[in-house]
């Protein structure tokens, strides 16, 4: 018995897939840049725990960096797998990406508005230009990826039909 017939991936879906992967990669690069700013991490750890010795602070920062690397890798792999699964026509992956992307767009817009209006500065939150640029780019990429996924909705309906036909045989 043959498996389900594979349908070609529409160009809009393929572009959406790569936008998701690019956004996750840029987010990871931004996170890694923050993670490897050891001076800032040590200063923050010292500010939060002034009673700790340098060895304890170094151990905590090292552990935090390793944990951060693990989390960043898991997130990048998860986004890549979701994007590839979505490109294969799985509607559940499109829904998950929509929820994650909508949250990312909302958070990005909040950060940009807070910075642009001066609210962030009033609360003592500083944002580096590189961080703002990455926030803007990932917000735009995520919004575009969501729109493209839904512009090619027939790709997901075809997949459901093919799967149902396969199950009936």
C-alpha positions as MATLAB code, in Angstrom:
seq = 'XXXXXXXXXXXXXXXXXXXXXXXXXXXXXXXXXXXXXXXXXXXXXXXXXXXXXXXXXXXXXXXXXXXXXXXXXXXXXXXXXXXXXXXXXXXXXXXXXXXXXXXXXXXXXXXXXXXXXXXXXXXXXXXXXXXXXXXXXXXXXXXXXXXXXXXXXXXXXXXXXXXXXXXXX';
ca = [
       0.000    0.000    0.000;
       1.425    3.386   -0.966;
       1.696    6.296    1.477;
      -0.012    9.640    1.065;
       0.772   11.552   -2.102;
       3.165   14.403   -1.406;
       2.087   17.735   -2.777;
       4.584   20.412   -3.760;
       5.128   23.116   -1.169;
       3.702   26.449   -2.366;
       6.219   29.290   -2.608;
       4.392   31.357    0.051;
       4.653   28.463    2.517;
       8.300   27.920    1.693;
       9.060   31.613    2.268;
       7.088   31.496    5.524;
       9.138   28.500    6.674;
      12.404   30.366    6.082;
      11.067   33.517    7.762;
      10.290   31.478   10.893;
      13.766   29.951   10.868;
      15.410   33.328   10.217;
      13.455   34.973   13.032;
      14.395   32.214   15.472;
      18.041   32.439   14.378;
      18.148   36.223   14.847;
      16.490   35.858   18.237;
      19.041   33.246   19.211;
      21.935   35.426   18.015;
      20.594   38.359   20.060;
      20.230   36.117   23.096;
      23.740   34.696   22.662;
      25.201   38.197   22.416;
      23.561   39.052   25.728;
      24.623   35.729   27.201;
      28.271   36.230   26.330;
      28.409   39.722   27.792;
      30.056   38.282   30.871;
      30.836   41.662   32.473;
      27.172   42.617   32.498;
      26.124   39.199   33.832;
      28.691   39.358   36.641;
      27.704   42.946   37.514;
      24.013   41.965   37.611;
      24.737   38.894   39.759;
      26.797   41.032   42.139;
      24.028   43.657   42.286;
      21.388   41.021   43.100;
      23.547   39.094   45.599;
      26.133   41.433   47.145;
      27.003   38.923   49.895;
      28.303   36.297   47.449;
      32.008   35.825   46.844;
      33.598   36.048   43.403;
      33.847   32.255   43.088;
      30.137   31.881   43.785;
      29.253   34.621   41.331;
      31.471   33.055   38.639;
      29.897   29.638   39.229;
      26.409   31.097   39.026;
      27.179   33.026   35.847;
      28.791   29.947   34.253;
      25.762   27.827   35.139;
      23.436   30.484   33.783;
      25.362   30.645   30.509;
      25.256   26.869   30.067;
      21.537   26.746   30.863;
      20.917   29.656   28.489;
      22.791   27.868   25.694;
      20.682   24.766   26.243;
      17.415   26.715   26.196;
      18.443   28.722   23.094;
      19.322   25.528   21.233;
      16.049   23.848   22.188;
      14.042   26.877   21.046;
      15.871   27.111   17.710;
      15.393   23.386   17.052;
      11.710   23.598   18.049;
      11.015   26.534   15.715;
      12.859   24.812   12.870;
      10.923   21.577   13.348;
       7.606   23.424   13.622;
       8.349   25.422   10.464;
       9.291   22.288    8.536;
       6.205   20.448    9.808;
       4.028   23.421    8.824;
       5.587   23.377    5.349;
       4.568   19.717    5.017;
       0.961   20.844    5.423;
       0.286   20.095    9.078;
      -2.336   22.558   10.277;
      -1.572   21.974   13.975;
       1.986   23.269   13.368;
       0.564   26.329   11.628;
      -1.662   26.983   14.648;
       1.229   26.590   17.115;
       3.395   28.931   15.022;
       0.522   31.413   14.851;
       0.173   31.492   18.634;
       3.945   31.770   19.197;
       4.290   34.344   16.434;
       1.381   36.455   17.654;
       2.903   36.514   21.148;
       6.263   37.475   19.660;
       4.741   40.255   17.560;
       2.773   41.594   20.547;
       5.840   41.519   22.785;
       7.992   43.128   20.084;
       5.479   45.911   19.510;
       5.228   46.470   23.265;
       9.021   46.793   23.549;
       9.246   49.152   20.580;
       6.371   51.321   21.789;
       7.759   51.396   25.342;
      11.120   52.514   24.003;
       9.707   55.008   21.484;
       7.363   56.633   23.991;
      10.008   56.874   26.709;
       8.075   54.672   29.128;
      10.951   52.182   29.311;
      13.424   54.922   30.243;
      11.105   56.202   32.994;
      11.246   52.739   34.572;
      15.019   52.558   34.245;
      14.988   50.036   31.417;
      17.687   50.674   28.844;
      17.666   49.085   25.424;
      20.715   48.837   23.227;
      20.353   49.846   19.559;
      21.293   46.328   18.421;
      18.605   44.854   20.682;
      16.008   47.292   19.332;
      17.024   46.489   15.766;
      16.750   42.749   16.393;
      13.366   43.264   18.048;
      12.121   45.245   15.042;
      13.424   42.680   12.534;
      12.032   39.632   14.365;
       8.668   41.368   14.840;
       8.427   42.070   11.114;
       9.605   38.551   10.172;
       7.102   36.876   12.492;
       4.214   39.041   11.251;
       5.114   38.335    7.619;
       5.465   34.597    8.286;
       1.992   34.474    9.833;
       0.418   36.345    6.918;
       2.114   34.108    4.334;
       0.967   30.918    6.094;
      -2.644   32.017    5.829;
      -2.349   33.335    2.269;
      -1.709   29.733    1.177;
      -4.404   28.036    3.252;
      -5.272   25.617    0.454;
      -1.958   23.834    1.133;
      -3.324   22.751    4.520;
      -6.760   21.748    3.191;
      -5.116   19.599    0.503;
      -3.037   17.865    3.161;
      -6.124   17.013    5.234;
      -7.874   15.619    2.153;
      -4.853   13.517    1.163;
      -4.532   12.141    4.711;
      -8.237   11.252    4.869;
      -8.058    9.521    1.475;
      -5.037    7.538    2.656;
      -6.804    6.462    5.851;
      -9.860    5.250    3.926;
      -7.837    2.936    1.683;
];
